[in-house]
């Protein structure tokens, strides 16, 4: 059943914002996107570093790039709040500002700061985790997931800031929403990527771990961007930009490896953990005849399902669009994995495929429903009416 479009309404008149204040917010917004882009490339390079080098030290170049992005995101988010708090205490009004824990700023910048604060908190938690349980290289450890969650909250905040800054008719608003949405989608891609190793290890219904998780994450992201922007092709634009960001991340990693020429220590890493993600990635790449960390297949495969979302129209029929996405992801990923030699031992049965199809459709619906619910408080009177 299609979701009512009662929340998709014209924007109400906005309070006047002083030119200097508005310029600072706009500069901070684009700075946030650039800083998140650099941080995302750092994470992407870091994953490749562990897969092909094997060593883990805080001071490796990918970590420095990642944390430089985090520091800049934190500085911009908190900096705007500090400046607007000072402005309010000086007796000058802050249009659109709210006060939380003594800080004044727009809801978007508050969410941006509190989100990145979670990522900062994850660093000491990660250090404690390593001290208690030893060195690990899995992305799905609790501290890593906490850090990623904070970054995703910050990305959602960027969507809200775009709504705060520009009126519905402004073309720049659409660009800003797609840019922030692509970073949100790209981080979700990275988060669900370990699902391919679950498929390798377990087979059966778990053969489809990646498309099921991706259906949940992508349906949420793309439905949210479509609803907030009011643009039917927003999912396609977001998916294409996310793919371009991924390709640029590969180029950053290639350039970094060529410049630094780090010495591999894979034998030690694999010997220390024969069943570790590094060891599994190397074995999968050996069977497939590929290079670990350079594939773009998992960024290209979703594009067919994303196009179906736009065709069905995720703005007006988010649940139907999400089902189309989930089933398309399952079919496309199944076809790719089925032909890959690495998965020859893990191929699913027909009942497994049927169960996975139901799970992918349900995951897509759940993601879309969450996006619809989130769009209401985020957008309030700021959603762009669909054409």
Secondary structure by P-SEA (a helix, b strand, c coil): ccccccccccccccccccaaaaaaaaaaaaaaaaaaaaaaaaaaaaaaaaacccccccccaaaaaaaaaaaaaaaaaaaaaaaaaaaaaaccccccccccccccccaaaaaaaaaaaaaaaaaaaaaaaaaacccccccccaaaaaaaaaaaaaaaaaaaaaaaccccccaaaaaaaaaaaaaaaaaaaaaacaaaaaaacccccccaaaaaaaaaaaaaaaaaaaaaacccaaaaaaaaaaaaaaaaaaaaaaaaaaaaccccaaaaaaaaccccaaaaaaaaaaaacccccccaaaaaaaaaaaaaaaaacccccaaaaaaaaaaaaaaaaaaaaaaccccccccccaaaaaaaaaaaaaaaaaaaaaaaaaaaaaccccccccc
